[in-house]
Amino acid sequence: MLAAGAVLVVLLAWAAWTLTRLRRLAGRVAQAWTVLDTQLQRRAGLAEELARNYPGALGEERAARLGAAAAEARAPASGDREAAENALGAQLRELPADLPGVPAALQNDLTGTATRVALARRFFNDAVRDTRALRRRRLTRLLRVHASRPVPRFFDIDDRLHDAGTGADSARRTGR
């Protein structure tokens, strides 16, 4: 009887620790999403500004495509945020490394934001991975700890800064 009581106490302590850990991870996921969403919105805003204010440097057709992709990324009509962000990222990667007539500050801000998007996505996906790993454990599933909460999804977008090419344009961008 004493051994069963000890096992029950250990099991309850473990369940309490796991629940606390899952709550902290849920907070980490929420905070990481807020940062990621902020960076994605900032990138879309900078792309819109570039398309709206400098169509001559981009070319009218490219500026229109970039503006449409940025607007779609801010509020995806299809509801598929990842596809909209991928489309915007593709448009940004197609831009030449040097845009004459566009302030260097805007170009640097756009590049810096793209880097921050990649980092924020990595932090978000790490938090999701940790949460999913803890929720997949056998005892966690058996005791249904945190079972009423939705399982977070990874946010998978292509956040490369430039196309992986072998041409002179690619070499110029990487400094080789």
VEXDREN-2710 file (C-alpha; in Angstrom, 1 decimal):
% VEXDREN-2710
k/r/px/py/pz
1/MET/0.0/0.0/0.0
2/LEU/2.9/2.3/0.9
3/ALA/4.6/1.5/-2.4
4/ALA/1.4/2.2/-4.4
5/GLY/1.1/5.5/-2.6
6/ALA/4.7/6.5/-3.4
7/VAL/4.2/5.6/-7.1
8/LEU/1.0/7.7/-7.2
9/VAL/2.8/10.7/-5.6
10/VAL/5.7/10.3/-8.1
11/LEU/3.2/10.1/-11.0
12/LEU/1.3/13.1/-9.8
13/ALA/4.5/15.1/-9.4
14/TRP/5.6/14.1/-12.9
15/ALA/2.2/15.1/-14.3
16/ALA/2.4/18.5/-12.6
17/TRP/5.9/19.1/-13.9
18/THR/4.9/18.0/-17.4
19/LEU/1.8/20.2/-17.4
20/THR/3.9/23.2/-16.2
21/ARG/6.5/22.5/-18.9
22/LEU/3.8/22.3/-21.6
23/ARG/2.3/25.6/-20.4
24/ARG/5.7/27.2/-20.6
25/LEU/6.3/25.8/-24.1
26/ALA/2.8/27.1/-25.2
27/GLY/3.8/30.5/-24.0
28/ARG/7.1/30.2/-25.8
29/VAL/5.3/29.2/-29.0
30/ALA/2.9/32.1/-28.7
31/GLN/5.7/34.6/-28.1
32/ALA/7.8/33.2/-31.0
33/TRP/4.8/33.5/-33.3
34/THR/4.3/37.1/-32.3
35/VAL/7.9/37.9/-33.2
36/LEU/7.7/35.9/-36.4
37/ASP/4.4/37.6/-37.5
38/THR/5.8/41.0/-36.7
39/GLN/8.9/40.3/-38.9
40/LEU/6.7/38.9/-41.7
41/GLN/4.4/42.0/-41.6
42/ARG/7.5/44.2/-41.6
43/ARG/9.0/42.5/-44.6
44/ALA/5.6/42.8/-46.5
45/GLY/5.4/46.4/-45.6
46/LEU/8.9/47.1/-46.8
47/ALA/8.2/45.3/-50.0
48/GLU/5.0/47.3/-50.5
49/GLU/6.9/50.5/-49.9
50/LEU/9.6/49.5/-52.4
51/ALA/6.9/48.6/-55.1
52/ARG/4.8/51.7/-54.5
53/ASN/7.6/54.3/-54.2
54/TYR/10.2/53.0/-56.7
55/PRO/8.5/51.4/-59.7
56/GLY/11.0/53.0/-62.0
57/ALA/13.9/51.2/-60.4
58/LEU/12.1/47.9/-60.4
59/GLY/10.2/48.2/-63.6
60/GLU/6.5/48.6/-63.8
61/GLU/5.6/44.9/-64.2
62/ARG/8.0/43.7/-61.4
63/ALA/6.8/46.5/-59.1
64/ALA/3.1/45.4/-59.7
65/ARG/4.0/41.7/-59.0
66/LEU/5.9/42.7/-55.9
67/GLY/3.1/44.9/-54.6
68/ALA/0.5/42.2/-55.2
69/ALA/2.7/39.6/-53.4
70/ALA/3.2/41.9/-50.5
71/ALA/-0.5/42.6/-50.2
72/GLU/-1.3/38.9/-50.4
73/ALA/1.3/38.2/-47.7
74/ARG/-0.3/40.7/-45.3
75/ALA/-3.8/39.3/-45.7
76/PRO/-3.9/36.1/-47.7
77/ALA/-7.2/35.7/-49.5
78/SER/-6.7/31.9/-49.7
79/GLY/-6.0/31.6/-46.0
80/ASP/-2.7/29.9/-46.8
81/ARG/-0.1/32.2/-45.2
82/GLU/2.8/30.0/-46.0
83/ALA/2.1/30.0/-49.7
84/ALA/1.6/33.8/-49.7
85/GLU/4.9/34.3/-47.8
86/ASN/6.7/31.9/-50.2
87/ALA/5.4/34.0/-53.2
88/LEU/6.6/37.2/-51.6
89/GLY/10.0/35.6/-50.8
90/ALA/10.3/34.5/-54.4
91/GLN/9.6/38.0/-55.6
92/LEU/12.2/39.5/-53.3
93/ARG/14.8/37.0/-54.3
94/GLU/14.3/37.9/-58.0
95/LEU/15.3/41.5/-57.3
96/PRO/18.7/42.5/-58.5
97/ALA/21.4/43.0/-55.8
98/ASP/21.7/46.7/-56.7
99/LEU/18.6/48.8/-57.3
100/PRO/19.6/52.2/-58.7
101/GLY/17.5/55.0/-57.3
102/VAL/16.4/53.1/-54.2
103/PRO/17.9/54.4/-51.0
104/ALA/20.5/52.1/-49.5
105/ALA/18.8/52.3/-46.1
106/LEU/15.6/50.7/-47.6
107/GLN/17.6/48.0/-49.3
108/ASN/19.6/47.3/-46.1
109/ASP/16.4/47.3/-44.0
110/LEU/14.8/44.8/-46.4
111/THR/17.9/42.5/-46.2
112/GLY/18.0/42.8/-42.4
113/THR/14.3/42.0/-42.1
114/ALA/14.8/38.9/-44.3
115/THR/17.5/37.7/-42.0
116/ARG/15.3/38.4/-38.9
117/VAL/12.4/36.5/-40.6
118/ALA/14.7/33.5/-41.0
119/LEU/15.8/33.6/-37.4
120/ALA/12.3/34.2/-36.0
121/ARG/11.0/31.2/-38.1
122/ARG/13.8/29.0/-36.7
123/PHE/13.0/30.0/-33.1
124/PHE/9.3/29.4/-33.7
125/ASN/9.8/26.0/-35.3
126/ASP/12.2/25.1/-32.4
127/ALA/9.5/25.9/-29.9
128/VAL/7.0/23.9/-31.9
129/ARG/9.4/20.9/-32.1
130/ASP/10.0/20.9/-28.4
131/THR/6.2/21.1/-27.6
132/ARG/5.4/18.3/-30.1
133/ALA/8.2/16.1/-28.7
134/LEU/7.0/16.4/-25.1
135/ARG/3.4/15.8/-26.2
136/ARG/4.4/12.7/-28.1
137/ARG/5.9/10.9/-25.1
138/ARG/4.0/7.8/-24.2
139/LEU/3.1/8.7/-20.6
140/THR/2.0/12.2/-21.6
141/ARG/-0.4/10.7/-24.2
142/LEU/-1.6/8.0/-21.9
143/LEU/-2.4/10.5/-19.1
144/ARG/-3.8/13.0/-21.7
145/VAL/-1.7/15.8/-20.2
146/HIS/-2.5/19.0/-22.1
147/ALA/-4.7/16.9/-24.5
148/SER/-7.4/19.7/-24.8
149/ARG/-4.9/22.1/-26.3
150/PRO/-4.3/22.1/-30.1
151/VAL/-0.9/20.7/-31.3
152/PRO/1.1/23.6/-32.8
153/ARG/2.0/23.5/-36.5
154/PHE/5.4/24.2/-37.9
155/PHE/5.7/27.3/-40.2
156/ASP/7.6/26.2/-43.2
157/ILE/8.5/28.8/-45.8
158/ASP/11.5/29.2/-48.1
159/ASP/13.3/32.0/-46.3
160/ARG/16.5/32.0/-48.3
161/LEU/17.8/35.4/-48.9
162/HIS/18.9/34.8/-52.5
163/ASP/18.5/32.2/-55.2
164/ALA/21.0/29.4/-55.0
165/GLY/22.6/30.0/-58.4
166/THR/26.0/29.7/-59.8
167/GLY/26.0/32.8/-62.0
168/ALA/27.9/36.0/-61.5
169/ASP/24.9/37.6/-59.8
170/SER/25.0/34.9/-57.1
171/ALA/28.8/35.4/-56.7
172/ARG/28.4/39.1/-56.4
173/ARG/25.8/38.7/-53.7
174/THR/27.9/36.4/-51.6
175/GLY/31.1/38.4/-52.1
176/ARG/33.0/35.7/-53.9
END
